[in-house]
């Protein structure tokens, strides 16, 4: 069920699972078009806190994260999460090549001592939302790096080093 699906987002530098994010983003995009960011953020917090525990202490961090996800969703400019880390996504339903890419990335991250959020997106509908036409696909900090192949470990190493220097 789409409304109970968990989506991982960055909240205060931590990858955090949020239940029901995408359907609520869809609703808010329609119902709150033309409203201020403060109104949108307040409504996102209101609706998402019904299925997700958000402490009063972290409410502002969640609000900023939800607003960032909303702006991504509607195609508005957004400020990247400033956690100093990398966001890496492997797109693929779980074939051996997808698994190899994920394992190679983990090995390179360990070798280079790089902290990063590594997510393996296996849901075909979510994969399609990235607009890639092959798997596995590799996305580093929102930039598509490879589609349809497993890059060499040297190439992965080069991309990871490059991404940490930005």
Rosetta constraint file for C-alpha pairs under 8 A:
AtomPair CA 1 CA 5 HARMONIC 6.55 0.50
AtomPair CA 2 CA 20 HARMONIC 6.96 0.50
AtomPair CA 2 CA 22 HARMONIC 7.85 0.50
AtomPair CA 2 CA 23 HARMONIC 7.05 0.50
AtomPair CA 3 CA 19 HARMONIC 7.23 0.50
AtomPair CA 3 CA 20 HARMONIC 4.41 0.50
AtomPair CA 3 CA 21 HARMONIC 7.54 0.50
AtomPair CA 3 CA 22 HARMONIC 7.52 0.50
AtomPair CA 3 CA 23 HARMONIC 5.95 0.50
AtomPair CA 4 CA 19 HARMONIC 5.56 0.50
AtomPair CA 4 CA 20 HARMONIC 5.06 0.50
AtomPair CA 5 CA 19 HARMONIC 5.65 0.50
AtomPair CA 5 CA 20 HARMONIC 5.56 0.50
AtomPair CA 5 CA 21 HARMONIC 7.84 0.50
AtomPair CA 6 CA 17 HARMONIC 5.66 0.50
AtomPair CA 6 CA 18 HARMONIC 5.23 0.50
AtomPair CA 6 CA 19 HARMONIC 4.44 0.50
AtomPair CA 6 CA 20 HARMONIC 6.31 0.50
AtomPair CA 6 CA 21 HARMONIC 7.40 0.50
AtomPair CA 7 CA 17 HARMONIC 5.39 0.50
AtomPair CA 7 CA 18 HARMONIC 5.21 0.50
AtomPair CA 7 CA 19 HARMONIC 6.49 0.50
AtomPair CA 7 CA 20 HARMONIC 7.52 0.50
AtomPair CA 7 CA 21 HARMONIC 6.55 0.50
AtomPair CA 7 CA 22 HARMONIC 7.79 0.50
AtomPair CA 8 CA 15 HARMONIC 6.03 0.50
AtomPair CA 8 CA 16 HARMONIC 5.23 0.50
AtomPair CA 8 CA 17 HARMONIC 4.33 0.50
AtomPair CA 8 CA 18 HARMONIC 6.13 0.50
AtomPair CA 9 CA 15 HARMONIC 5.49 0.50
AtomPair CA 9 CA 16 HARMONIC 5.38 0.50
AtomPair CA 9 CA 17 HARMONIC 6.45 0.50
AtomPair CA 9 CA 18 HARMONIC 7.24 0.50
AtomPair CA 9 CA 65 HARMONIC 7.40 0.50
AtomPair CA 9 CA 69 HARMONIC 7.88 0.50
AtomPair CA 10 CA 14 HARMONIC 5.34 0.50
AtomPair CA 10 CA 15 HARMONIC 4.60 0.50
AtomPair CA 10 CA 16 HARMONIC 5.99 0.50
AtomPair CA 10 CA 65 HARMONIC 6.61 0.50
AtomPair CA 10 CA 81 HARMONIC 6.76 0.50
AtomPair CA 11 CA 15 HARMONIC 6.35 0.50
AtomPair CA 11 CA 16 HARMONIC 6.25 0.50
AtomPair CA 11 CA 61 HARMONIC 6.12 0.50
AtomPair CA 11 CA 62 HARMONIC 5.91 0.50
AtomPair CA 11 CA 65 HARMONIC 5.57 0.50
AtomPair CA 11 CA 81 HARMONIC 7.87 0.50
AtomPair CA 12 CA 61 HARMONIC 5.83 0.50
AtomPair CA 12 CA 62 HARMONIC 7.74 0.50
AtomPair CA 12 CA 65 HARMONIC 7.82 0.50
AtomPair CA 12 CA 81 HARMONIC 7.65 0.50
AtomPair CA 12 CA 83 HARMONIC 7.04 0.50
AtomPair CA 13 CA 81 HARMONIC 7.19 0.50
AtomPair CA 13 CA 82 HARMONIC 7.21 0.50
AtomPair CA 13 CA 83 HARMONIC 4.64 0.50
AtomPair CA 13 CA 84 HARMONIC 8.00 0.50
AtomPair CA 13 CA 85 HARMONIC 7.87 0.50
AtomPair CA 15 CA 117 HARMONIC 6.84 0.50
AtomPair CA 18 CA 48 HARMONIC 7.97 0.50
AtomPair CA 18 CA 52 HARMONIC 6.54 0.50
AtomPair CA 19 CA 48 HARMONIC 7.61 0.50
AtomPair CA 19 CA 51 HARMONIC 6.34 0.50
AtomPair CA 19 CA 52 HARMONIC 6.38 0.50
AtomPair CA 20 CA 24 HARMONIC 6.55 0.50
AtomPair CA 20 CA 48 HARMONIC 7.28 0.50
AtomPair CA 20 CA 51 HARMONIC 7.61 0.50
AtomPair CA 21 CA 25 HARMONIC 6.14 0.50
AtomPair CA 21 CA 48 HARMONIC 7.04 0.50
AtomPair CA 22 CA 26 HARMONIC 6.25 0.50
AtomPair CA 23 CA 27 HARMONIC 6.29 0.50
AtomPair CA 24 CA 28 HARMONIC 6.05 0.50
AtomPair CA 24 CA 44 HARMONIC 7.48 0.50
AtomPair CA 24 CA 47 HARMONIC 7.36 0.50
AtomPair CA 24 CA 48 HARMONIC 7.54 0.50
AtomPair CA 25 CA 29 HARMONIC 5.98 0.50
AtomPair CA 25 CA 44 HARMONIC 7.84 0.50
AtomPair CA 25 CA 70 HARMONIC 6.03 0.50
AtomPair CA 25 CA 73 HARMONIC 7.16 0.50
AtomPair CA 26 CA 30 HARMONIC 6.61 0.50
AtomPair CA 27 CA 31 HARMONIC 6.04 0.50
AtomPair CA 28 CA 32 HARMONIC 5.24 0.50
AtomPair CA 28 CA 33 HARMONIC 7.49 0.50
AtomPair CA 28 CA 40 HARMONIC 7.35 0.50
AtomPair CA 28 CA 43 HARMONIC 7.89 0.50
AtomPair CA 28 CA 44 HARMONIC 7.56 0.50
AtomPair CA 29 CA 33 HARMONIC 5.73 0.50
AtomPair CA 29 CA 70 HARMONIC 7.80 0.50
AtomPair CA 29 CA 74 HARMONIC 6.88 0.50
AtomPair CA 32 CA 40 HARMONIC 6.65 0.50
AtomPair CA 35 CA 39 HARMONIC 6.35 0.50
AtomPair CA 35 CA 40 HARMONIC 6.69 0.50
AtomPair CA 36 CA 40 HARMONIC 6.31 0.50
AtomPair CA 37 CA 41 HARMONIC 5.91 0.50
AtomPair CA 37 CA 67 HARMONIC 7.39 0.50
AtomPair CA 38 CA 42 HARMONIC 6.07 0.50
AtomPair CA 39 CA 43 HARMONIC 6.23 0.50
AtomPair CA 40 CA 44 HARMONIC 6.11 0.50
AtomPair CA 40 CA 67 HARMONIC 7.27 0.50
AtomPair CA 41 CA 45 HARMONIC 6.17 0.50
AtomPair CA 41 CA 63 HARMONIC 5.63 0.50
AtomPair CA 41 CA 64 HARMONIC 7.37 0.50
AtomPair CA 41 CA 66 HARMONIC 6.82 0.50
AtomPair CA 41 CA 67 HARMONIC 5.53 0.50
AtomPair CA 42 CA 46 HARMONIC 6.10 0.50
AtomPair CA 42 CA 63 HARMONIC 7.27 0.50
AtomPair CA 43 CA 47 HARMONIC 6.09 0.50
AtomPair CA 44 CA 48 HARMONIC 5.83 0.50
AtomPair CA 44 CA 63 HARMONIC 7.36 0.50
AtomPair CA 44 CA 66 HARMONIC 6.58 0.50
AtomPair CA 44 CA 67 HARMONIC 7.62 0.50
AtomPair CA 45 CA 49 HARMONIC 5.72 0.50
AtomPair CA 45 CA 59 HARMONIC 7.82 0.50
AtomPair CA 45 CA 62 HARMONIC 7.46 0.50
AtomPair CA 45 CA 63 HARMONIC 6.03 0.50
AtomPair CA 45 CA 66 HARMONIC 7.48 0.50
AtomPair CA 46 CA 50 HARMONIC 7.05 0.50
AtomPair CA 48 CA 52 HARMONIC 6.04 0.50
AtomPair CA 49 CA 53 HARMONIC 5.95 0.50
AtomPair CA 49 CA 54 HARMONIC 6.09 0.50
AtomPair CA 54 CA 58 HARMONIC 6.59 0.50
AtomPair CA 54 CA 59 HARMONIC 6.08 0.50
AtomPair CA 54 CA 62 HARMONIC 7.48 0.50
AtomPair CA 55 CA 59 HARMONIC 6.07 0.50
AtomPair CA 58 CA 62 HARMONIC 6.33 0.50
AtomPair CA 59 CA 63 HARMONIC 6.06 0.50
AtomPair CA 60 CA 64 HARMONIC 6.20 0.50
AtomPair CA 61 CA 65 HARMONIC 6.24 0.50
AtomPair CA 62 CA 66 HARMONIC 5.97 0.50
AtomPair CA 63 CA 67 HARMONIC 6.09 0.50
AtomPair CA 64 CA 68 HARMONIC 6.12 0.50
AtomPair CA 65 CA 69 HARMONIC 6.26 0.50
AtomPair CA 65 CA 81 HARMONIC 7.61 0.50
AtomPair CA 66 CA 70 HARMONIC 6.10 0.50
AtomPair CA 67 CA 71 HARMONIC 6.13 0.50
AtomPair CA 68 CA 72 HARMONIC 6.27 0.50
AtomPair CA 68 CA 78 HARMONIC 5.72 0.50
AtomPair CA 68 CA 79 HARMONIC 6.68 0.50
AtomPair CA 68 CA 80 HARMONIC 7.47 0.50
AtomPair CA 69 CA 73 HARMONIC 6.07 0.50
AtomPair CA 70 CA 74 HARMONIC 6.27 0.50
AtomPair CA 71 CA 75 HARMONIC 5.91 0.50
AtomPair CA 71 CA 76 HARMONIC 4.80 0.50
AtomPair CA 71 CA 77 HARMONIC 6.39 0.50
AtomPair CA 71 CA 78 HARMONIC 5.78 0.50
AtomPair CA 72 CA 76 HARMONIC 6.06 0.50
AtomPair CA 72 CA 77 HARMONIC 7.15 0.50
AtomPair CA 72 CA 78 HARMONIC 6.51 0.50
AtomPair CA 85 CA 115 HARMONIC 6.16 0.50
AtomPair CA 85 CA 116 HARMONIC 5.31 0.50
AtomPair CA 85 CA 117 HARMONIC 7.32 0.50
AtomPair CA 85 CA 164 HARMONIC 7.60 0.50
AtomPair CA 86 CA 115 HARMONIC 7.08 0.50
AtomPair CA 86 CA 116 HARMONIC 4.55 0.50
AtomPair CA 86 CA 117 HARMONIC 6.08 0.50
AtomPair CA 86 CA 140 HARMONIC 7.11 0.50
AtomPair CA 86 CA 141 HARMONIC 6.07 0.50
AtomPair CA 86 CA 163 HARMONIC 7.25 0.50
AtomPair CA 86 CA 164 HARMONIC 7.13 0.50
AtomPair CA 87 CA 116 HARMONIC 5.88 0.50
AtomPair CA 87 CA 117 HARMONIC 4.90 0.50
AtomPair CA 87 CA 118 HARMONIC 6.32 0.50
AtomPair CA 87 CA 140 HARMONIC 5.85 0.50
AtomPair CA 87 CA 141 HARMONIC 4.91 0.50
AtomPair CA 87 CA 142 HARMONIC 7.54 0.50
AtomPair CA 88 CA 116 HARMONIC 6.95 0.50
AtomPair CA 88 CA 117 HARMONIC 5.94 0.50
AtomPair CA 88 CA 118 HARMONIC 4.78 0.50
AtomPair CA 88 CA 119 HARMONIC 6.30 0.50
AtomPair CA 88 CA 138 HARMONIC 7.35 0.50
AtomPair CA 88 CA 139 HARMONIC 5.69 0.50
AtomPair CA 88 CA 140 HARMONIC 4.56 0.50
AtomPair CA 88 CA 141 HARMONIC 6.21 0.50
AtomPair CA 88 CA 142 HARMONIC 7.99 0.50
AtomPair CA 89 CA 118 HARMONIC 5.80 0.50
AtomPair CA 89 CA 119 HARMONIC 4.85 0.50
AtomPair CA 89 CA 120 HARMONIC 5.72 0.50
AtomPair CA 89 CA 121 HARMONIC 6.78 0.50
AtomPair CA 89 CA 138 HARMONIC 5.86 0.50
AtomPair CA 89 CA 139 HARMONIC 5.07 0.50
AtomPair CA 89 CA 140 HARMONIC 6.52 0.50
AtomPair CA 90 CA 98 HARMONIC 7.14 0.50
AtomPair CA 90 CA 101 HARMONIC 7.41 0.50
AtomPair CA 90 CA 102 HARMONIC 6.55 0.50
AtomPair CA 90 CA 118 HARMONIC 7.68 0.50
AtomPair CA 90 CA 119 HARMONIC 6.30 0.50
AtomPair CA 90 CA 120 HARMONIC 4.70 0.50
AtomPair CA 90 CA 121 HARMONIC 6.06 0.50
AtomPair CA 90 CA 136 HARMONIC 6.72 0.50
AtomPair CA 90 CA 137 HARMONIC 5.74 0.50
AtomPair CA 90 CA 138 HARMONIC 4.86 0.50
AtomPair CA 90 CA 139 HARMONIC 6.54 0.50
AtomPair CA 91 CA 98 HARMONIC 7.38 0.50
AtomPair CA 91 CA 120 HARMONIC 6.01 0.50
AtomPair CA 91 CA 121 HARMONIC 4.92 0.50
AtomPair CA 91 CA 122 HARMONIC 6.35 0.50
AtomPair CA 91 CA 127 HARMONIC 5.97 0.50
AtomPair CA 91 CA 135 HARMONIC 6.46 0.50
AtomPair CA 91 CA 136 HARMONIC 5.52 0.50
AtomPair CA 91 CA 137 HARMONIC 4.90 0.50
AtomPair CA 91 CA 138 HARMONIC 6.34 0.50
AtomPair CA 91 CA 139 HARMONIC 7.94 0.50
AtomPair CA 92 CA 98 HARMONIC 5.61 0.50
AtomPair CA 92 CA 120 HARMONIC 7.28 0.50
AtomPair CA 92 CA 121 HARMONIC 6.26 0.50
AtomPair CA 92 CA 122 HARMONIC 5.23 0.50
AtomPair CA 92 CA 123 HARMONIC 7.83 0.50
AtomPair CA 92 CA 124 HARMONIC 7.71 0.50
AtomPair CA 92 CA 127 HARMONIC 7.15 0.50
AtomPair CA 92 CA 135 HARMONIC 5.31 0.50
AtomPair CA 92 CA 136 HARMONIC 4.92 0.50
AtomPair CA 92 CA 137 HARMONIC 6.73 0.50
AtomPair CA 93 CA 98 HARMONIC 7.44 0.50
AtomPair CA 93 CA 121 HARMONIC 7.25 0.50
AtomPair CA 93 CA 122 HARMONIC 4.14 0.50
AtomPair CA 93 CA 123 HARMONIC 6.41 0.50
AtomPair CA 93 CA 124 HARMONIC 6.68 0.50
AtomPair CA 94 CA 98 HARMONIC 5.65 0.50
AtomPair CA 94 CA 99 HARMONIC 6.16 0.50
AtomPair CA 94 CA 122 HARMONIC 6.31 0.50
AtomPair CA 95 CA 99 HARMONIC 6.36 0.50
AtomPair CA 96 CA 100 HARMONIC 6.09 0.50
AtomPair CA 97 CA 101 HARMONIC 6.21 0.50
AtomPair CA 97 CA 136 HARMONIC 6.64 0.50
AtomPair CA 97 CA 149 HARMONIC 7.68 0.50
AtomPair CA 97 CA 150 HARMONIC 6.62 0.50
AtomPair CA 98 CA 102 HARMONIC 6.37 0.50
AtomPair CA 98 CA 135 HARMONIC 7.14 0.50
AtomPair CA 98 CA 136 HARMONIC 5.02 0.50
AtomPair CA 98 CA 137 HARMONIC 7.97 0.50
AtomPair CA 98 CA 150 HARMONIC 7.70 0.50
AtomPair CA 99 CA 103 HARMONIC 6.16 0.50
AtomPair CA 100 CA 104 HARMONIC 5.98 0.50
AtomPair CA 100 CA 150 HARMONIC 7.53 0.50
AtomPair CA 101 CA 105 HARMONIC 6.12 0.50
AtomPair CA 101 CA 136 HARMONIC 7.55 0.50
AtomPair CA 101 CA 150 HARMONIC 5.70 0.50
AtomPair CA 101 CA 151 HARMONIC 7.64 0.50
AtomPair CA 102 CA 106 HARMONIC 6.30 0.50
AtomPair CA 102 CA 120 HARMONIC 7.31 0.50
AtomPair CA 103 CA 107 HARMONIC 6.22 0.50
AtomPair CA 104 CA 108 HARMONIC 6.18 0.50
AtomPair CA 104 CA 153 HARMONIC 6.59 0.50
AtomPair CA 105 CA 109 HARMONIC 6.03 0.50
AtomPair CA 105 CA 153 HARMONIC 7.91 0.50
AtomPair CA 105 CA 156 HARMONIC 6.91 0.50
AtomPair CA 106 CA 110 HARMONIC 6.13 0.50
AtomPair CA 107 CA 111 HARMONIC 6.10 0.50
AtomPair CA 108 CA 112 HARMONIC 6.01 0.50
AtomPair CA 108 CA 153 HARMONIC 7.18 0.50
AtomPair CA 108 CA 156 HARMONIC 7.23 0.50
AtomPair CA 108 CA 157 HARMONIC 6.09 0.50
AtomPair CA 109 CA 113 HARMONIC 5.67 0.50
AtomPair CA 109 CA 114 HARMONIC 4.94 0.50
AtomPair CA 109 CA 115 HARMONIC 7.03 0.50
AtomPair CA 109 CA 116 HARMONIC 7.76 0.50
AtomPair CA 109 CA 160 HARMONIC 7.75 0.50
AtomPair CA 110 CA 114 HARMONIC 6.49 0.50
AtomPair CA 112 CA 157 HARMONIC 7.94 0.50
AtomPair CA 121 CA 126 HARMONIC 7.23 0.50
AtomPair CA 121 CA 127 HARMONIC 6.64 0.50
AtomPair CA 122 CA 126 HARMONIC 7.75 0.50
AtomPair CA 122 CA 127 HARMONIC 7.08 0.50
AtomPair CA 123 CA 127 HARMONIC 6.12 0.50
AtomPair CA 124 CA 128 HARMONIC 6.11 0.50
AtomPair CA 125 CA 129 HARMONIC 6.48 0.50
AtomPair CA 126 CA 130 HARMONIC 7.14 0.50
AtomPair CA 127 CA 131 HARMONIC 7.47 0.50
AtomPair CA 127 CA 132 HARMONIC 7.37 0.50
AtomPair CA 128 CA 132 HARMONIC 6.53 0.50
AtomPair CA 128 CA 133 HARMONIC 7.80 0.50
AtomPair CA 132 CA 137 HARMONIC 7.22 0.50
AtomPair CA 132 CA 147 HARMONIC 6.90 0.50
AtomPair CA 133 CA 147 HARMONIC 7.34 0.50
AtomPair CA 133 CA 148 HARMONIC 7.85 0.50
AtomPair CA 134 CA 147 HARMONIC 5.53 0.50
AtomPair CA 134 CA 148 HARMONIC 4.63 0.50
AtomPair CA 135 CA 147 HARMONIC 5.85 0.50
AtomPair CA 135 CA 148 HARMONIC 4.48 0.50
AtomPair CA 135 CA 149 HARMONIC 6.96 0.50
AtomPair CA 136 CA 146 HARMONIC 7.86 0.50
AtomPair CA 136 CA 147 HARMONIC 5.97 0.50
AtomPair CA 136 CA 148 HARMONIC 5.19 0.50
AtomPair CA 136 CA 149 HARMONIC 6.09 0.50
AtomPair CA 136 CA 150 HARMONIC 6.98 0.50
AtomPair CA 137 CA 144 HARMONIC 7.43 0.50
AtomPair CA 137 CA 145 HARMONIC 7.55 0.50
AtomPair CA 137 CA 146 HARMONIC 5.34 0.50
AtomPair CA 137 CA 147 HARMONIC 4.24 0.50
AtomPair CA 137 CA 148 HARMONIC 6.07 0.50
AtomPair CA 137 CA 149 HARMONIC 7.28 0.50
AtomPair CA 138 CA 144 HARMONIC 5.96 0.50
AtomPair CA 138 CA 145 HARMONIC 5.50 0.50
AtomPair CA 138 CA 146 HARMONIC 5.13 0.50
AtomPair CA 138 CA 147 HARMONIC 6.59 0.50
AtomPair CA 139 CA 143 HARMONIC 5.26 0.50
AtomPair CA 139 CA 144 HARMONIC 4.40 0.50
AtomPair CA 139 CA 145 HARMONIC 5.62 0.50
AtomPair CA 139 CA 146 HARMONIC 7.35 0.50
AtomPair CA 140 CA 144 HARMONIC 6.60 0.50
AtomPair CA 140 CA 145 HARMONIC 6.83 0.50
AtomPair CA 140 CA 163 HARMONIC 7.48 0.50
AtomPair CA 141 CA 163 HARMONIC 7.62 0.50
AtomPair CA 146 CA 150 HARMONIC 7.63 0.50
AtomPair CA 146 CA 151 HARMONIC 7.15 0.50
AtomPair CA 151 CA 155 HARMONIC 6.08 0.50
AtomPair CA 151 CA 156 HARMONIC 6.45 0.50
AtomPair CA 152 CA 156 HARMONIC 6.32 0.50
AtomPair CA 153 CA 157 HARMONIC 6.03 0.50
AtomPair CA 154 CA 158 HARMONIC 6.18 0.50
AtomPair CA 155 CA 159 HARMONIC 6.24 0.50
AtomPair CA 156 CA 160 HARMONIC 6.10 0.50
AtomPair CA 157 CA 161 HARMONIC 6.13 0.50
AtomPair CA 158 CA 162 HARMONIC 6.08 0.50
AtomPair CA 159 CA 163 HARMONIC 6.05 0.50
AtomPair CA 160 CA 164 HARMONIC 6.30 0.50
AtomPair CA 161 CA 165 HARMONIC 6.49 0.50
AtomPair CA 162 CA 166 HARMONIC 6.86 0.50
